[in-house]
Amino acid sequence: MNVIQSGMNNTSCVDMKNSPPLPASIKSLSPLPVIPGLLLATSGLIAPTSLLAEAVRCESELATYCTEKKLKAANYVMATWTPTTPDSSVLINNNTQVILSAEENDEQGWREFGSLTVGKGTTGELTITGRTIKSSVGTIGDAAIGMVTLTKGAQWDLSGKNLFVGKNNGDGRLIVKEGSQISSIGELRIGEFYAEAKGMTTIEGANSAVSSSWAVVGDQAEGRVDILNGGQLSVYRHMNIGYVGKTLNANRKGNGVVNIDGENSLLEVGTSLILGGFDVSPNDARGELNISNGGKIKVAEKIRLGIGTGSTATINIGGKPGEAAQQAGDVETPLIILSDTNQNNSTATLNFNHTSDDYTLRTAIKGYGNVNHCGPGTTLLSGDNRYNGNTHISRGTLRAGSGTGFSPSSDFTVAQGATLELNGYSQTIQSLQLDGTLSFGGPLPNRDILAMSSNVLMVRGDYTSDNGLLILNTAQDQVQQKPVVNQLSVSGNTAGTTRVVLKELGSVTLGDLNGARVVQVAGDSAGEFAAQNRLVAGAYDYALLRGVESENDDGIVDSNHWYLVNTWAPVDDTDPVDDPDHIIEPKEDEQAPLPAPTPGIERSSAVVMRPEMGAYLANKRAANTLFATRLHDRLGETQYIDPITGEARVTSMWLRNVGGHTRFHDRTGQLSSQNHRYVVQIGGDLAQWSSGLEDRWHLGVMTGYANSQSNTRSALSHYRADGTISGYSAGLYATWYADNAAKEGTWIDAWVLYNWLDNTVRGESLAEEHYRSKGMTASLEMGHTVKLVEQPQMSYWLQPQAQLIWMGVSADDHLEDNGTWVRDKGKGNLHSRLGVKAFMQGYSIRDEGKNRLFQPFVEMNWLHNTRNDTVLMNEISGSVDGAKNIAELRTGVEAKINWRMHLWGNIGQQIGSDGFSDTQAVLGLKVLF
């Protein structure tokens, strides 16, 4: 056997039985420089220190030969030497650093040799740069510090032999980086005996890899592996993390840690990964696996935790508990067994401390141990999970990804600020302490057959809550064609107070949920469930109430349970609507379907409508009426001509300001709404011409801005809602006068506008809703002016009028934050007006010759709408009541101050049925130039 040893005050071994006597000088030295402190021993190439004025001491059976295969020297210095056979063994120590690269020690013999030991007794260091070597057994840090670094694509083939990193209380450090690789390891043992040994291996960077048949980290001492930034460790059989602890042997301390961090970082295990021991014997070994920032572990069969009695095993996805959360890593394995039994006093824990928004663990979790969610991210469990132990959510969201995502044998605790989410899957758990949020999550899944008519969380034991929040969802069962609501079912007792929120998710046909049971309690129902602000679904408001003191079909007193009720009267009625007596019966042809009575629930005769319905209706009505004008709203004069001053053309600009107030009720009579509006419009003639001697044409443009604000109150619930709509219009108008000379006769006016507006609805204790409306409005109006009486300073006129306005402004379909679809119905209303206007025109004696006229008037109209303003909330309709037929009275004055300026103003009052009314004031100005 040939030996290469570096060291001072150490023993080197050379087989001298068949060797000639040692030479007195060095012959045929390599051209490479001498490395102080390196002893390379083989046939005849040893430089005794006598050459350096130091003595050589050799103990042997014969005076001239060393016979113990050990050459003991106080100090040796050897010239650089190349191993000559594959059996040559290499030892690097005594604070020596050896570099294998293209420039240093590049002889053929360094490519394949026997065992390699770096750091034995004293420190040694080896760096392999861009080289390929092959050895047998490798040892790094044997009772000393040893360091090996592979860099720049270096390759190390272990020939199927073992690699030890840190043994005999030594400290071994292995770094594989920059695409370097170690292959063909029989057993990779990191942190070998004894307890004070330490082994650390780092595999970093793309294409950097280590492969072994079997691996153990923290064998009988401390071991650590860092797989970083694309590095890979492949173990073809099984792998252990934390192997033998001191309870099995006082001189052992199996404590292993594996970190997998960074994209494309991978630990791949061919069969099983075991953390914490190797069998059920007493063993306080500790195993820890950390997977973060896109790192991945792939285990073909299973991951087992806490096998040894008294052992500790932990998997951390993201950061470690108590440390900063990290992005999650990926776990790919069919099964995680937290611990095989609850009798071995081991601690097996799976922790989620990550920042990922949509992390999914598809692995089944079984055994005995704990699952903790302590990071701000969201974790989805989609495996078949059946573990015994505690599930504690202290932060972030733990979400079910299958019907067995939550273990039925686990006790769940949800801390304040954390969320447990069913995500549309029915679940069963052992018990629940809810201080945070329990959410039923997404829409109910309509698969081939709905297993249940509603989504249920079954608690087999007790349920307690310290002001926790329960979020229920409603949806439409497409199979049974009926609405359903989530349910909390408790087989044990309830205690504490729970706040409840009802959300509706995407159903456009949701009917009535009145009488739906949302909490079922088989034991002592001491817990209280109170609505958090408002419970809304579709067009209805709901209350959450206990049942009555009667026994139901399952033999449980009905007051144990809690129900959704939408036929209820509030206790506090100190905030009545403006007209509390105005509660009318819905019209028979517009009646919303009333639910059938539910046993045990006291009901009133009418469902409770949401006041947001009134806000949507107010916005819809305003969208079509804000910019509607009549001829004299623009021209500001009763006669049908502009005064002509003798010039060929007269150009004019006009400005119109409108303020108004509307009151109405919905068709049920529950909702009382009122709105205030302001409109400003400006326009002017583009052209005027005549086709004959007497008629005249006007063509002009106009634009405007409007804002309307409404508020609605419910007479039953006393909830309120506010609506706002604001926007713009632009368009053209055209007017034809039949007789310009006589200043009386027929006129026709037409206009068309494009309108675009922004809408807001703010419901009490609900999210603010925003949507848009747009569309065309167009008018055709005609009248005939007749002079009744002519006097020197005063004349009296009568003017019958008729107008048709097509109202085509509609809102986009809107999905509310609570899941309610709001749709605009009744599009394309045709508004008609038929009326007569009486006015007189005159001036005072002192204004004679000043071209000044005043025209006071009174006007009466009958208004009719072919369609009601109607809005659907999940196909439940609501409409403005009393606006089908309306009577209107207007009065005002129109004045010509001089030939350049006209002013006009009027006040109008509209009255419909069932409390509908509208009051409007107009002020206008026109300038001719």
Secondary structure, DSSP 8 states (H G I E B T S, - for coil): --EEEE-BS-EE----TTS----SS--S--SS--BTTEEEESTT----GGGGT-------SBTTB--SS-EE-SB--B------STT-EEEE-TTEEEEESSSSS-SGGGGB-S-EEEEESS-EEEEEES-EEE-S-EEEEESSEEEEEEESS-EEE-TT--EEEEETT-EEEEEEETT-EEEEEEEEEES-SSTT-EEEEEEESTT-EEEEEEEEESSSSEEEEEEETT-EEEESS-EEES---TTT-TT---EEEEEEESTT-EEEESSEEEES-SSSSB---EEEEEEETT-EEEESSEEEE--SBT-EEEEEEES-TTS--B-B-EEE-SEEES-S-SSS--EEEEEEEB--SSEEE-SEEEEE-EEEE-SSSEEEE-S--EEEEEEEE-SSEEEE-STTSS-TTEEEEE-TT-EEE-TT--EEESEEEESSEEE--S-----SS-SSSS-EEEESS-EEEEEEEEEEEEEEETTTTEEEE-EEEESS-EEEEEEEEEEE-S-SS----TTEEEEEESS-B--EEEESS-EEETTEEEEEEE--SSB-TTSSBGGGSEEEESS---S---S--S-TT------GGG--------TT----SS--B-THHHHHHHHHHHHHHTT---HHHHH--SSSS----SSS---EEEEEEEEEEEEEEETTS-EEEEEEEEEEEEEEEEEEE-SSSS-EEEEEEEEEEEEEEEEEEETTT--EEEEEEEEEEEEEEEEEES-TTTT-EEEEEEEEEEEEEEEEEEETTS-EEEEEEEEEEEEEEEEEEEEEEE-SSEEEEEEEEEEEEEE--EE--EE-TTS-EEEEES-SEEEEEEEEEEEEEE--GGGTTTT-EEEEEEEEEEEEESS--EEEETTEEEEEES-SEEEEEEEEEEEE-SSSEEEEEEEEEEE-STT-EEEEEEEEEEEE-
